[in-house]
Amino acid sequence: MAVCMQQWQYECMAIQITIRDVPEKVRDELAARAALQGKSMQEFLRSELERMAARPSVSTWLEQVRKRKRASATRVSSEQILRSREADRR
């Protein structure tokens, strides 16, 4: 029971992050965005960090796309792409 209680305690503990040397213009823009959403700067930044952490990085996403492409083993020629693009423009 003590181990479970200790584990729960660590999972609930908030971590503090400090970011130094943020330009004033950046701070002002973030504060304005927070205000538009009716949030404090802390609430706004926390939600933005959670949103960022929930999505894969660009490099991870690209690797996933490449794996799916290799697995499908299909090829589309540049000519086919250009023909489709031109057809869409008409």
Buried (B, 14 or more C-beta within 10 A) or exposed (E): EEEEEEEEEEEEEEEEEEEEEEEEEEEEEBEEBBEEEEBEEEEBBBEEEEEEEEEEEEEEEEEEEEEEEEEEEEEEEEEEEEEEEEEEEE
